[in-house]
């Protein structure tokens, strides 16, 4: 699997338009501070974020992210904060994550993960994935029978996260490890680092 870097798309799309929760689009103004790269965001990193450039850290609890980026964003059940369970795989998903970030009044998303993740940290995260999987399975059980429609919808995200953990995430992370070490995607046939 070749790692796809979403950062160039993020840079190109910063001026919008970005998707909104109603299925439309809008152009964010500078007041939203979507790409707040403050160092304190990394210090508050939610442990459920999948390694990669995008992450949620100290986000709000308005549950807007899945309305825009259901293939990438999920809510934690303690406070309802948002985190990135799957890194964007294409320009559309990148813009969707950007749209989710733009809705966060706490400015809790960032896209400077490449500056913080190291091969050692990625491997540590992978070794602890059973904790993430256990959490996601429990969340699905809890929310899939909820009376609240938004919780039942989010349970689908928990199932998608488990499928990602059990499926293609290892290949993605091996490609991301190569990216972190070489700052380029692996060429066809190049060996990828082990997890």
C-alpha positions in Angstrom: 0.0 0.0 0.0 1.3 3.4 -0.9 0.9 6.2 1.7 -1.1 9.1 0.4 -0.1 12.5 1.9 -3.2 14.7 2.6 -1.2 17.8 3.6 -0.8 19.2 0.0 -4.6 18.9 -0.4 -5.1 20.6 3.0 -2.9 23.5 2.0 -4.6 23.9 -1.4 -8.1 23.8 0.2 -7.5 26.1 3.1 -9.4 28.9 1.5 -12.4 26.7 0.9 -15.0 26.0 0.0 -15.3 23.3 2.7 -18.2 20.9 3.3 -20.7 21.8 6.0 -23.1 19.7 8.1 -26.0 20.5 5.9 -24.4 19.0 2.8 -23.5 22.3 1.3 -20.3 24.2 1.4 -18.9 27.5 2.8 -15.7 29.5 2.8 -14.2 29.8 6.2 -12.8 33.1 7.4 -9.6 33.5 9.3 -11.5 33.8 12.6 -12.0 30.1 12.7 -8.3 29.3 13.0 -8.8 25.9 11.6 -5.1 25.1 11.3 -4.2 26.0 14.8 -0.8 24.4 15.1 -0.4 25.4 18.7 2.0 23.0 20.5 -0.6 22.5 23.3 -2.9 20.6 20.9 -0.4 17.8 20.6 0.0 17.7 24.4 -3.7 17.0 24.7 -3.8 14.3 22.0 -6.7 11.9 22.4 -5.3 8.3 22.5 -7.9 7.1 20.1 -6.6 9.2 17.2 -5.0 7.0 14.5 -1.4 8.1 13.8 -1.1 10.6 10.9 -1.1 14.3 10.1 -4.7 15.0 11.3 -5.9 14.6 14.9 -8.5 15.9 17.3 -7.3 17.1 20.7 -9.6 19.0 23.1 -12.4 19.3 20.6 -15.9 20.4 21.4 -18.8 18.0 22.1 -21.3 19.4 19.5 -21.2 16.2 17.4 -20.8 17.9 14.1 -17.7 16.0 12.8 -19.5 12.8 11.6 -22.1 14.9 9.8 -19.3 16.0 7.5 -16.6 13.4 7.7 -18.2 10.1 8.8 -15.4 8.0 7.2 -12.8 9.7 9.3 -14.2 11.2 12.5 -15.7 9.5 15.6 -16.8 10.7 19.0 -15.5 9.5 22.3 -18.0 8.6 24.9 -16.6 10.4 28.0 -17.3 14.0 26.9 -18.3 13.5 23.2 -15.1 15.1 21.9 -14.1 14.3 18.3 -11.0 12.4 17.1 -9.7 11.1 13.7 -10.2 7.3 13.5 -9.1 7.1 9.9 -6.7 9.4 8.1 -8.0 10.9 4.9 -7.3 8.7 1.9 -8.1 11.2 -0.9 -8.9 14.8 -1.5 -12.6 14.5 -0.8 -11.9 13.0 2.6 -9.3 15.6 3.3 -11.7 18.4 2.6 -14.3 16.6 4.8 -12.0 16.4 7.8 -11.2 20.1 7.2 -14.9 20.9 7.2 -15.3 19.0 10.5 -12.4 20.9 11.9 -13.9 24.2 10.8 -17.0 23.5 12.8 -15.2 23.0 16.1 -15.5 26.1 18.3 -12.7 24.9 20.5 -10.3 24.8 17.6 -9.2 21.3 18.7 -8.2 19.8 15.4 -4.7 20.1 14.0 -2.7 18.8 11.0 0.8 18.9 12.3 1.0 15.2 13.3 3.9 14.6 11.0 5.9 16.9 13.2 5.1 14.9 16.3 4.7 11.2 15.4 7.9 9.2 15.3 8.3 5.6 14.2 8.6 4.7 17.9 5.4 6.5 18.8 3.5 4.9 15.9 4.8 1.4 16.9 3.8 2.1 20.6 0.3 3.1 19.4 0.0 -0.1 17.3 1.1 -2.2 20.3 -1.7 -0.7 22.4 -4.3 -1.1 19.6 -6.2 -3.7 21.7 -7.2 -1.0 24.1 -8.6 1.1 21.2 -10.4 -1.9 19.7 -11.9 -2.9 23.1 -13.1 0.7 23.6 -14.7 0.8 20.1 -16.4 -2.6 20.5 -17.9 -1.4 23.8 -19.0 1.9 22.3 -20.8 0.0 19.5 -22.6 -2.2 22.0 -23.7 0.8 24.0 -24.7 3.2 21.3 -26.2 0.7 18.7 -29.2 0.2 21.1 -29.5 3.8 22.1 -32.8 5.7 21.8 -30.8 8.6 20.3 -30.4 8.5 16.5 -27.1 10.3 16.6 -25.6 7.7 19.0 -26.9 4.9 16.8 -25.3 6.6 13.8 -22.0 7.0 15.7 -22.1 3.3 16.6 -21.6 2.7 12.9 -18.4 4.7 13.1 -17.2 2.5 16.0 -17.8 -0.6 13.8 -15.9 1.1 11.0 -13.1 1.8 13.3 -12.9 -1.8 14.4 -13.0 -2.9 10.8 -10.1 -0.5 10.0 -8.1 -1.8 13.0 -8.7 -5.4 11.9 -8.2 -4.6 8.2 -6.1 -2.1 6.3 -4.7 -0.1 9.2 -1.5 -2.1 9.5 -0.7 -1.5 5.9 -1.5 2.2 6.2 0.8 2.5 9.3 3.7 0.7 7.6 3.3 3.2 4.7 3.2 6.0 7.2 6.3 4.8 8.9 8.1 4.9 5.6 6.8 8.4 5.0 8.0 9.5 8.5 11.5 8.1 7.8 11.9 9.2 4.2 9.4 12.0 3.7 8.1 10.5 0.5 5.8 7.5 -0.3 7.4 4.2 -0.9 7.9 3.3 -4.6 6.5 0.0 -5.9 8.5 -2.9 -4.6 10.3 -0.9 -1.9 10.2 -2.7 1.5 8.1 -1.1 4.1 9.1 -0.9 7.8 7.7 -3.4 10.2 5.3 -2.4 13.0 
